[in-house]
Amino acid sequence: MPVLFIHGVAVREEHDPEWASVRRVTQGLRWPAIHASLQGTVAPVLRPDAPDDVDIQPVYWGDLGAHHAPALPPPPGTSDGGLPCGDALGEMLESRLLARTPAGTWPAVIRAAWSVARDVNLTEVARGLPLGQAWPFLEAAALSRLPALTPTRRPHLPAPLVVQRQRNLSRALLTVRRPITSFVPIFLGDLLVYLDRRGTPDAPGPIPQRIMEALARAHASRQHSAEPLVVLTHSLGGVLLYDVLSAFLPAAPELRDVRVDVWCAVGSQVGPFVELGLTVGGAPQDTPFPADGPHLGYFWNVWSESDLLSFPASDVVPGAHDTAFPLGGNVQAGHLAYLQRPEFYRTLAAKVEVHARATPRS
């Protein structure tokens, strides 16, 4: 009585290079906790006499997703300590001044910053000063070169207390932005890698192949033909399984007997992918979804009004049964919250109990 779990984008294991980039954002998506919840709720429904014998496995595909490119070497002309060299000095001086001046003065500030950075006499003097004095010297020199500005029209430089408050705010915002900044490229990258490399029904890509292999193993582990196979997917994992069930499995004669009896897609984007024709089969009329067909029994699509990354599916996917799950919190927490709620797993167990077939199939 196997149960499979297929994760979505930006999920990595600790040995993967992108683990550090995604762990702070997807730390709520932890397989041991998901496994324990499925073991405690769904497994007793599938095998009341021996719930611990139910085979519950993740289908991990994060290693096949996006990867960061190697870091670029430092630009030429920079120094290891002290002031930068060459154009790097102009870029840094410009950045320091723009952060302290109104946007209306930026064109003049940029010209002044680069005028100072390219003034050999000034930069030589600055290099003879301690670093803590060199930057104020260069900044003052640049501000003095702003054209046609009277003292009352010069850029207002904030008082020290205001500057400190601005720096504290910048640091606080940076602690929020930094994990998101490193996470978003992996989030989008996994999606783009899948779309680019998922292949065709006759030549599946590596991610569909892995899912098909997991389904084949789960099917082979059934003790008899009536034993149900349950699959739980999260986020883009639902799109992956949709492609496999609708296009890849029907094109694989050796897997003609593989059948998912109950599929729960939680927080998924199956609906818009089908509606926009972004599934591997294209428009839904070109590749009819096999709901209650040879490869799928019951399809339960769980979404939430407070999860902006989830969508209903019943309007565009024949045989889909939507449930709007009550969640709260921000977008990030909401998208993961289903898998942290005991009531979700209890509801999934009830769905499996009433919809998993119990009669032998040929």
C-alpha positions as CSV (number, residue, x, y, z in Angstrom):
1,M,0.0,0.0,0.0
2,P,2.4,2.6,-1.2
3,V,2.2,6.4,-0.7
4,L,4.4,8.8,-2.7
5,F,5.1,12.4,-2.1
6,I,6.3,14.7,-5.0
7,H,7.6,18.1,-3.9
8,G,7.6,21.4,-5.8
9,V,10.3,23.9,-6.8
10,A,13.2,25.1,-4.7
11,V,13.5,22.0,-2.5
12,R,17.0,20.7,-1.9
13,E,18.7,18.1,0.2
14,E,21.6,19.1,2.5
15,H,24.3,17.7,0.2
16,D,23.0,19.8,-2.8
17,P,24.9,23.1,-3.6
18,E,21.7,25.2,-3.5
19,W,20.8,24.0,0.0
20,A,22.0,27.1,1.7
21,S,20.0,29.3,-0.8
22,V,16.7,27.7,-0.2
23,R,16.7,26.3,3.3
24,R,15.6,29.5,5.1
25,V,12.6,29.8,2.8
26,T,11.5,26.2,2.4
27,Q,12.5,25.0,5.9
28,G,8.8,24.2,6.6
29,L,8.9,21.6,3.9
30,R,10.6,18.8,5.8
31,W,10.2,15.2,4.8
32,P,10.5,13.6,8.2
33,A,7.5,15.7,9.5
34,I,5.5,14.9,6.4
35,H,6.3,11.2,6.6
36,A,5.3,11.1,10.3
37,S,2.0,12.8,9.5
38,L,1.2,10.4,6.6
39,Q,2.2,7.5,8.8
40,G,-0.1,8.6,11.6
41,T,-3.2,9.4,9.5
42,V,-3.2,7.8,6.0
43,A,-1.3,4.6,6.8
44,P,-3.9,3.3,9.3
45,V,-6.6,3.8,6.6
46,L,-4.6,1.8,4.0
47,R,-3.5,-1.0,6.4
48,P,-5.4,-0.8,9.8
49,D,-3.7,-4.0,11.1
50,A,-0.1,-2.9,10.3
51,P,0.1,0.8,9.5
52,D,3.9,0.8,10.0
53,D,4.2,-1.6,7.0
54,V,2.8,1.0,4.6
55,D,5.6,2.1,2.2
56,I,5.7,5.9,2.2
57,Q,8.4,7.4,0.0
58,P,9.4,10.9,-1.3
59,V,10.1,11.4,-5.0
60,Y,13.0,13.8,-4.8
61,W,13.9,15.7,-8.0
62,G,15.6,18.8,-6.7
63,D,19.0,17.6,-7.9
64,L,17.7,17.7,-11.4
65,G,16.5,21.3,-11.1
66,A,18.3,24.6,-11.5
67,H,21.9,25.2,-10.3
68,H,23.8,28.3,-9.7
69,A,26.5,29.2,-12.2
70,P,30.1,29.3,-10.9
71,A,30.9,32.6,-9.2
72,L,32.6,35.2,-11.5
73,P,36.1,36.2,-10.7
74,P,36.6,39.7,-9.2
75,P,36.7,42.4,-11.8
76,P,40.1,43.6,-12.9
77,G,41.5,46.6,-11.1
78,T,40.1,45.9,-7.7
79,S,42.3,45.7,-4.7
80,D,42.2,43.3,-1.7
81,G,42.3,46.1,0.8
82,G,41.9,49.9,0.9
83,L,40.3,51.8,-1.9
84,P,39.4,50.0,-5.1
85,C,41.3,50.7,-8.3
86,G,40.2,51.9,-11.7
87,D,36.5,52.0,-12.5
88,A,35.7,50.0,-9.4
89,L,36.5,53.2,-7.4
90,G,34.0,55.2,-9.5
91,E,31.3,52.7,-9.1
92,M,31.7,52.5,-5.3
93,L,31.9,56.2,-4.9
94,E,28.8,56.7,-7.0
95,S,26.9,54.1,-5.0
96,R,27.9,55.7,-1.7
97,L,26.8,59.1,-2.8
98,L,23.5,58.0,-4.4
99,A,22.5,56.4,-1.2
100,R,22.8,59.7,0.6
101,T,21.4,62.2,-1.9
102,P,17.9,62.9,-3.4
103,A,17.1,61.1,-6.6
104,G,16.6,64.5,-8.4
105,T,20.3,65.3,-8.0
106,W,21.6,61.9,-9.1
107,P,22.6,62.9,-12.7
108,A,24.9,65.6,-11.3
109,V,26.1,63.4,-8.5
110,I,27.1,60.7,-10.9
111,R,29.1,63.1,-13.0
112,A,30.8,64.5,-10.0
113,A,31.6,61.1,-8.5
114,W,33.3,59.9,-11.7
115,S,35.1,63.3,-12.1
116,V,36.7,62.7,-8.7
117,A,37.4,59.0,-9.3
118,R,39.3,59.9,-12.4
119,D,41.2,62.7,-10.8
120,V,44.7,61.2,-10.3
121,N,45.7,63.9,-7.8
122,L,42.7,63.4,-5.6
123,T,42.8,59.6,-5.6
124,E,46.5,59.6,-4.8
125,V,45.9,61.9,-1.8
126,A,43.0,59.6,-0.7
127,R,45.2,56.5,-0.9
128,G,47.6,58.1,1.5
129,L,44.8,58.4,4.1
130,P,43.4,55.7,6.4
131,L,40.4,54.1,4.8
132,G,38.0,55.6,7.4
133,Q,39.2,59.1,6.2
134,A,39.6,58.3,2.5
135,W,36.0,57.8,1.7
136,P,34.7,61.0,3.4
137,F,37.5,62.9,1.6
138,L,36.4,61.6,-1.8
139,E,32.7,62.1,-1.1
140,A,33.3,65.7,0.0
141,A,35.4,66.4,-3.1
142,A,32.6,65.0,-5.3
143,L,29.9,67.0,-3.5
144,S,31.9,70.2,-3.9
145,R,31.9,69.6,-7.7
146,L,28.2,69.6,-8.1
147,P,27.5,72.4,-10.7
148,A,25.6,75.6,-10.0
149,L,24.3,74.6,-6.6
150,T,24.1,77.2,-3.9
151,P,24.6,75.9,-0.3
152,T,20.8,76.0,0.1
153,R,20.3,73.9,-3.0
154,R,23.0,71.4,-2.2
155,P,21.9,67.8,-1.5
156,H,20.8,67.6,2.1
157,L,22.9,65.1,4.0
158,P,21.0,63.6,6.9
159,A,22.0,64.2,10.5
160,P,24.1,61.4,12.1
161,L,21.2,60.0,14.0
162,V,19.0,59.9,10.9
163,V,21.9,58.2,9.0
164,Q,22.2,55.6,11.7
165,R,18.4,54.9,11.6
166,Q,18.5,54.6,7.9
167,R,21.4,52.1,8.2
168,N,19.5,50.1,10.8
169,L,16.5,50.0,8.5
170,S,18.6,49.0,5.6
171,R,20.1,46.2,7.6
172,A,16.7,45.0,8.8
173,L,15.3,45.0,5.2
174,L,18.4,43.2,4.0
175,T,17.9,40.3,6.4
176,V,14.4,39.9,4.8
177,R,15.6,40.4,1.2
178,R,18.8,38.3,1.3
179,P,17.1,34.9,1.6
180,I,14.4,35.8,-0.9
181,T,17.0,37.2,-3.4
182,S,18.9,33.9,-3.3
183,F,15.7,31.8,-3.3
184,V,13.8,33.4,-6.2
185,P,16.4,32.4,-9.0
186,I,16.1,28.7,-7.8
187,F,12.3,29.0,-7.6
188,L,12.0,30.3,-11.2
189,G,15.0,28.2,-12.4
190,D,13.4,24.9,-11.4
191,L,10.3,25.8,-13.3
192,L,12.2,26.8,-16.4
193,V,14.5,23.8,-16.2
194,Y,11.5,21.5,-16.1
195,L,9.7,23.2,-19.0
196,D,12.8,23.2,-21.1
197,R,13.9,19.6,-20.3
198,R,10.8,17.6,-19.6
199,G,11.0,16.1,-23.1
200,T,8.2,14.5,-25.0
201,P,5.9,11.5,-24.4
202,D,8.2,9.4,-26.7
203,A,11.4,10.8,-25.0
204,P,10.7,11.8,-21.4
205,G,13.2,14.1,-19.7
206,P,15.0,13.3,-16.5
207,I,12.3,14.6,-14.1
208,P,9.4,12.8,-15.7
209,Q,11.6,9.7,-15.9
210,R,12.2,9.8,-12.2
211,I,8.5,10.1,-11.4
212,M,7.6,7.3,-13.8
213,E,10.3,5.1,-12.2
214,A,8.9,5.9,-8.7
215,L,5.4,5.1,-9.8
216,A,6.6,1.8,-11.4
217,R,8.3,0.8,-8.1
218,A,5.3,1.7,-6.1
219,H,3.0,-0.3,-8.4
220,A,5.3,-3.3,-8.2
221,S,5.3,-3.2,-4.4
222,R,1.6,-3.7,-4.2
223,Q,0.7,-7.0,-2.7
224,H,-2.4,-7.5,-4.9
225,S,-4.1,-5.6,-7.6
226,A,-6.7,-4.0,-5.3
227,E,-4.1,-2.4,-3.1
228,P,-4.4,1.4,-3.7
229,L,-1.6,3.7,-4.6
230,V,-1.8,7.2,-3.1
231,V,0.2,10.2,-4.4
232,L,0.5,13.6,-2.6
233,T,2.0,16.4,-4.6
234,H,2.9,19.9,-3.5
235,S,3.0,23.1,-5.7
236,L,4.7,22.4,-9.1
237,G,4.8,18.7,-8.1
238,G,1.2,18.6,-9.2
239,V,2.0,19.8,-12.7
240,L,4.8,17.2,-12.9
241,L,2.3,14.4,-12.0
242,Y,-0.3,15.8,-14.4
243,D,2.1,15.6,-17.3
244,V,3.1,12.1,-16.3
245,L,-0.5,10.8,-16.0
246,S,-1.8,12.6,-19.1
247,A,1.0,12.2,-21.5
248,F,4.0,10.2,-20.4
249,L,2.4,7.1,-19.0
250,P,0.0,6.6,-21.9
251,A,3.0,6.6,-24.2
252,A,4.8,3.9,-22.2
253,P,3.3,0.5,-22.9
254,E,5.4,-1.2,-20.3
255,L,3.7,1.0,-17.6
256,R,0.1,0.5,-18.9
257,D,-0.9,-1.1,-15.6
258,V,0.4,1.7,-13.4
259,R,-2.5,3.5,-11.7
260,V,-2.8,6.2,-9.0
261,D,-5.9,5.5,-7.1
262,V,-6.0,8.8,-5.1
263,W,-4.1,11.9,-6.1
264,C,-4.0,14.9,-3.8
265,A,-2.5,18.0,-5.4
266,V,-2.0,20.6,-2.6
267,G,-1.1,24.2,-3.3
268,S,-0.8,23.3,-6.9
269,Q,-0.8,25.2,-10.2
270,V,-2.4,22.5,-12.2
271,G,-5.4,24.6,-13.1
272,P,-3.6,27.6,-14.8
273,F,-1.0,25.3,-16.5
274,V,-3.8,23.4,-18.1
275,E,-5.8,26.5,-18.9
276,L,-2.8,28.2,-20.6
277,G,-1.8,25.1,-22.5
278,L,1.5,24.8,-20.7
279,T,1.3,21.1,-20.0
280,V,3.3,18.7,-22.1
281,G,0.3,17.8,-24.2
282,G,-0.6,21.4,-24.9
283,A,-4.2,22.5,-24.8
284,P,-6.6,20.3,-22.8
285,Q,-8.6,19.4,-25.8
286,D,-5.5,18.0,-27.4
287,T,-4.6,15.7,-24.5
288,P,-7.7,14.8,-22.5
289,F,-6.9,14.2,-18.8
290,P,-7.5,10.6,-17.8
291,A,-9.6,11.2,-14.7
292,D,-11.0,7.9,-13.5
293,G,-9.2,6.3,-16.4
294,P,-6.6,3.6,-16.6
295,H,-3.9,5.6,-14.8
296,L,-5.9,7.7,-12.3
297,G,-8.8,7.3,-10.0
298,Y,-9.8,10.2,-7.7
299,F,-8.2,13.7,-8.1
300,W,-8.4,16.0,-5.1
301,N,-7.1,19.5,-5.7
302,V,-6.5,21.6,-2.6
303,W,-6.0,25.3,-2.7
304,S,-6.5,28.3,-0.5
305,E,-7.7,31.9,-0.9
306,S,-4.7,33.1,1.2
307,D,-2.2,31.1,-0.9
308,L,-1.5,33.2,-3.9
309,L,0.5,30.3,-5.5
310,S,-2.4,27.9,-5.5
311,F,-5.4,27.6,-7.8
312,P,-8.6,25.7,-8.3
313,A,-8.7,23.2,-11.1
314,S,-12.2,21.8,-11.5
315,D,-13.2,24.4,-14.1
316,V,-10.5,23.3,-16.6
317,V,-9.5,19.7,-15.5
318,P,-12.3,17.1,-16.0
319,G,-12.6,15.0,-12.9
320,A,-10.8,17.4,-10.6
321,H,-12.5,18.0,-7.2
322,D,-11.5,21.3,-5.6
323,T,-11.4,22.1,-1.9
324,A,-10.6,25.6,-0.7
325,F,-8.6,25.0,2.5
326,P,-8.8,27.7,5.3
327,L,-5.3,29.0,5.8
328,G,-3.9,32.2,7.3
329,G,-0.6,34.0,7.3
330,N,1.7,35.4,4.5
331,V,2.1,34.0,1.1
332,Q,5.3,32.0,1.9
333,A,3.8,30.5,5.1
334,G,0.5,29.8,3.4
335,H,2.0,27.9,0.5
336,L,3.6,25.5,2.9
337,A,1.0,25.6,5.7
338,Y,-1.1,22.7,4.3
339,L,1.7,20.3,5.0
340,Q,2.0,21.5,8.6
341,R,-1.7,21.2,9.5
342,P,-2.9,18.0,11.2
343,E,-6.4,18.7,9.9
344,F,-5.2,18.5,6.3
345,Y,-3.7,15.0,6.8
346,R,-6.9,13.8,8.6
347,T,-9.0,15.1,5.7
348,L,-6.7,13.4,3.2
349,A,-7.1,10.2,5.2
350,A,-10.9,10.5,4.9
351,K,-10.6,11.1,1.2
352,V,-8.4,8.0,0.8
353,E,-10.8,6.0,2.9
354,V,-13.9,6.8,0.8
355,H,-12.3,7.0,-2.7
356,A,-9.5,4.3,-2.8
357,R,-10.8,1.3,-4.7
358,A,-11.0,-1.9,-2.9
359,T,-12.0,-4.3,-5.6
360,P,-9.5,-6.2,-7.8
361,R,-8.8,-4.8,-11.3
362,S,-7.6,-6.6,-14.4
